[in-house]
Amino acid sequence: MRFREVGVIVALAACGGTSATLDASQHDDAVHGDATKCFGAGVVVCLPGVPAAPLMVTSATLVDTSIDSKCTYIVTQTLGPDLCVLAGTRVEISATLTATGSRPLVIVATGDATISGTIDVSSRRGRSGPGANDPSCQASTAGQNAASGAGGGGGASFGTRGGAGGKGTVGSVAGGTAAAASGVPSVIRGGCPGALGGTGTAAADTPGAGGGALYLIAAGSLGITGTINASGAGGGAGRLSKGGGSSGGSGGMIALSAADLVDTGSIIFSNGGGGGGGADNGANGNAGSESAGPGMAATGGGGGGGGGPGAGGKGAFGTTAATAGVDDTTGAGGGGGGGGVGVIRVLSSQQLKGTVSPPQS
């Protein structure tokens, strides 16, 4: 893999059938450019060259998209973040490919692609997926500060809205508000971060990062029997004394495009992270968790060492909404809200047949 000159990405059609904004040079590239170097439907990726070798992942592999040399190409995206492109004449992923870093990950096969292993672009406590926490995210609000028991942070929103932050001090101190869901973007971008819990006498741990972003393109057949995960991270715990829990991150974005999509048992999910629990006078709260599968909510962290009031809310999954952080009932911090789901799109218009959460847009 190596850094190459910058290519161009063009959003040909935005959600709802309206045209995305293009400048003249990008429009000319999309319509009149060398078709052998442009790939994908709906969002078309044009490369400065074509790969000469296959891309094979047969053992556990970590890619940091912030590092130019880890990408075959760096591609500029109109109205969105730059992309790290891995490209091969064919793509076979039979082990676990984990990605992190500042740029969304794009995998391009100029022929066929087979995913029988795992592509993990999720975020977890201490690790953010590729392109997570996109600058275009609408921010949820932090919990209110109060030494008597602070409010929890509002959950992150993306495909759906996060849960509200729990109230502190026996329900008298406000928790944060979750931002409105932003819906389906017309660019490739990651999910959104949660919000901080309010300060009691010490600041809360960091909120959960949004899930990362993956765009998987095959000019030929795309066969998926493996797993793709773009879920958000759990929120950090409220800290001694009586801090509110931080909220969970939203799920990220998974986009697919292929001439022929063969889905005989995929597991594809982009669920929200659980909110962190609020602290009481004697113990910190617990951090929220991450979703372990399409039909599994990320649970919120317990309040006050795990058993106290002010637990974090659950992350969204499937069509089930994120839940609010729990209000304190004893004079401590409220829980952080759970994160909303991300977005899953098949830009070439086929229908996924595996286990998918949330439903494809």
N, C-alpha and C positions, 0 to 999 in steps of 0.2 A: 504494500500500500504506500502511496506517495502523494505528496501535494502537487497539484497541477494548477494551471492557470484557471482563472475564475470562469465558470459557465453562467448560464442564465436560466432562471426558472420563471415560468409564466403561468399565472392562474387564468385559464381560459374561461372558466365559468364559476361563478360564486354560487353559494347556496340559494335555492329558490329560482335559479335560471337567469339571474341578472349577470351582466358582464362585469368582471373586475376591471379596475383601472390599470391601464398599461401605458407605458411611454412608447414613443414611436419605434425606437430601436428594438425593444422587446417584442412588440407586435410583429415587426418584420421578421425577427428570428423565428417566432412561433409559426408564421404562415408560410414563409419562403425558405426557411433554413433547411439544412440537410436532415431529412427525416430519419436517417440511420443513426443520428446522434441525439434524437429527442425521444423521450420515453414517458409513458404514463397517460392517463386519461383524466380530464377535468383539471388537474394540476400537472402540467407537462414540464419535465425536467430535461433541459438541453445541456449536453456535456461537450467539452472542448475536444474530446476524442472518444474512442470506444475501447473497451478492455480487450486484451488479447488472451487472457487466461481465466479459468474458472475461479470462483470464490467458494472455498470449502471450509466449513467450521466443523471439525471432527473431535475437538477437545474443548474444554472450558476456556472461553476467550473473553477478555475485557477490552473494550474500546472506549477511549476517552476522546469524545468528539471535539474537545477544546484544543487538542494537539493536532496541528495541521498534518503531520507526517502519518497519523493514524487513518487519514481519509484518502481515498483514491482521488477525489476532487473536492474542492470547496465551491459551493454553488450559491450565488446570490439570489435571494427570493424577494420578489416585489411585495412590499407591504408586510413583510415578515422577516424572521431571523435568517441568517445564513445557514446553509445546510452542509452537513458532513455526508458525502456520498461514498459508499462502498460499492464497487461495480465488478461484475464478472461476466464471462460469456455464458456461464450458467452458475446458479447459486444452489448450494446444498448445505443446509444447516442441520446437523444430526446430533450436536451437543448443545451446550448452553452458551449463548452469546449474550453477554451483559454489557450494556452501554451506559455511560455517564457523560457529563460534560455540558458545555454551554450551547452547543448546536444540536438541533433535531437530527436524527439519523435517517438517512435514505439508503435503501439497498436496491440496486438495479441489476437485473439479469437481462442481458441482451437476447438470451434464449429462454430456457425453462428454469424454474426455481422449485425447490422442494424443501419444506420446513417440517422435519420430523422431530427435531429437538425443541429447544426453548429460546425465544428472543425475549429478554428481560430489559425493558426500558422503564421499569417502575422506579419510584423513589421510596426510600426507607429512612429511618432515623440515622443521620450521619452520611447519607448518600442520596444525591439527586439524579434523576433520570436525564437523558439527553434533551436539552432545550426546556427543562422544567422552569416554572415560575416566569412565564413569558411576560415581557413588559406591558403587553396590551391587556393583561388581566385587570378586571375590576376588583378593587381591594375590599375585602371584608374588614370590619372594624374591631379594634381591640376592646377587651373588657375594661370596665372602669376601675381605676385604682382605689383602694381603700384598705387601710391598716386593719380594719375590723373584719375584712373578708372581701376580696376583690372579685370582679366578674370574670367569666370565661370569655375567650375570644370567639368571634363569629366564624363559622366554618367556611372553607373555600368553596367557590362556585365556578362551574364551567358548563358542562352539558346540562346539569341540573344545579339547583341551589343547595348550598350547604345548610347545616343546622345552626340555629342561634346559639350564642354563648349563654351558659347558665348564670343566674344571678347569685351574687355573694351576700354575706351578712344577713342570713335568714330572708333572702329574697328582696332585700332593700337596695342593693347595689347592682346597677345594670350590667348585663352581659353584652358582648359585642353583637352586631347585626351582620348577617350573611349578605354578601352582594347578590344582585340579581344574576341569574344564569345568563351567560353570553350566547348560548346556542352554538350552532355549527359554523366554524370559521371557513373561509375560502382559501386559507393558507395552511401550511404545515406548522404547527406550533404546539408547545407543551401546555400542561395544566397549570393551575393557579395555586399559590401558597395560602396557607391558613393565616390566622391573625393571632397576635400575642394575647395571652391572658393578662389581666390587670395585675399590677404590683400590689402585694400586701406590704411586707417589709423588705422583700427582695423580688427582683424581676423573674418572670416565668421563663422556663426553657423555650427554645425556639419553636415556632409553629411547624407543622408538617409541610414539606415541599409538595408541589403538584407533581403528577406523573409526567414522564417524558413523552417524546413524540417519535413515532416511527412511520415511515412511508415505504412500503414494500411494493416494488414494481417488477413485473415479468413481461417481457415482450412476447413470450410464448405462454406456456402453461405454468400456473402457480398451484402446486399441490401442498395442502396443509393438513398434517395429522398431529402436529405438535402444539405448543403453547406460546401465546404472545401475551405479555403482561405489561400494562402501562398504568398501574394503580398508583394512587397518592400515598404519601407517608403519614404516619400517625403524629398527632400534635404532642408537644412537650408538656411536662407536668408543671403544675403550680408549685412554687417553692415556699419554704418556711420564711416567714410565717403568714399563712392565710392568703397566699397568692392564687389567682385564678388560673385554670388550665388553658394552655394554648390549643388552637383548633387544628383539625386534620386538613391535609391538602386534598385538592380535587384529583380525580383521575386525569390522565393525559389524553393523547390523541393517537389512534391507530388508523392509518389509511392504507388501502390496498388497491392495486390496479393490475389487471392481467388480461391477455387475450382470451384465456380459458382458465377459470377458477375451479379447481377440484378440491372440494372440502369434504373429507370423509371422516371427520371426527375432531375438528379443531377445538381448542380451548382458548378463547380470546376474551380478555377482560381489562377494564379500565375503571376500577372502583375507587371510591373515596376512602381516605384515611380516617381512623377514629380520633376523637378529641382527647386531650389530656385531662386528667383529673385535677381538681383544685386541692390546695394544701389546707390543713387545719393548723392548730396551734402546736401540734406535737410531731407532725410528719409531713413530708412532701407528698404530693399526689403521685400517681403513676402515669407514664406516657401512654398515649394511644397506640393501637396496633395497626398493622397493614392487612389488607384483604388477602386470604390464602387461596381464593378461587372465585369463579364467576358468580356462584350463588351464595357466597359467604361474606357477610358484613364484617368490616374491620371494627372491632369492639373498642369502646372508649376505655381510658385508664381509670382505675378506681381513685376515689378521693381519699386524702389523708392516709397514705400508706397502703391503700387498696381497699380498705373497709369503711372509710369515712364517707360523709356526704359529698356532694359535688362531683359525681362521676362524669367523665367525658361522654359525648354523644357518639352514636354509631355512624360509620361512613355509609354513603349510599351505594347500592348495588342493584343491577337489573332495573326494574321499574320501582324499586323501593327507595323512598326518599331518605336522606340523611336525617338523623335525629338531633335535637337540641342537647346541649350540655345540661346536666341536672342542676337545679337550683339548690343552693345550700339551705339546710334547715337548722344548723346548730351554731352559726357564727363563724363561718370559714369561707373558703373560696369556692366559686362556682366552676363547673366543668366546661371545657372547650367544646364547641360544636363539631359534629362530624362533617367531613368533606363531601361535596357532590360528585357525581360520576363524571367521567370524561366523555370522549366522542369516538365512535367507531364508524368509519366510512368505507364503502366499496365504490371507488370512483369510476370503475368500469361497469357498474350497474348490475353485477350478479348478486345473488342472495347467499349469504353465509348459511351453512347447514349444521354447523357444530354448536357448541355451547358458548354463547356470547353474552356479555354483560358490559354496558347496557346494550339494548337492541341497536343494530346498525342504523345510522341516520340516512 
